[in-house]
């Protein structure tokens, strides 16, 4: 089971120039509140953006308009969760040992997306970052995204007590 809302928005305040460290009680409380928000949003079909798309009379026009507006958020996270790696029940079945997930960049949404997936076999969390070229507002988008990725890996290492994390 998981939190399967099509979209949820939350604001997280991050101190400028913040050093990498263990999460504070305030940050853990924020994480808890976001989890509760996801649970609430995934328990109803009301106001789910994907479901509301069918009511658009001019999908192409809406998409083009959204693609030229400033994004309303900094980034998005899409997490397909943790896949069990139990032995197949059928002789022709497969065993998932590792999982990677990616979606295309969203010209109507956030400047960049973090796409997350994992398999229980070794506990590795795989992260793929996608972005819409030109939306990041920096000269070298590849280098910028490498720096964001490195920072996320550093933060995860700190959160888990410096267990093995790798950045590729």
Secondary structure, 3 states (H helix, E strand, C coil): CCCCCCCCCCCCCCCCCCCCCCCCHHHHHHHHHHHHHHHHHHCCCCCCHHHHHHHCCCHHHHHHHHHHCCCCCCEEEEEEEEECCCCCCCCCCCCCCCCCCCCCCCCCCCCEEEEEEEECCCCCEEEEEEECCCCCCCCCHHHHHHHHHHHHHHHHHHHCCCCCCCCC
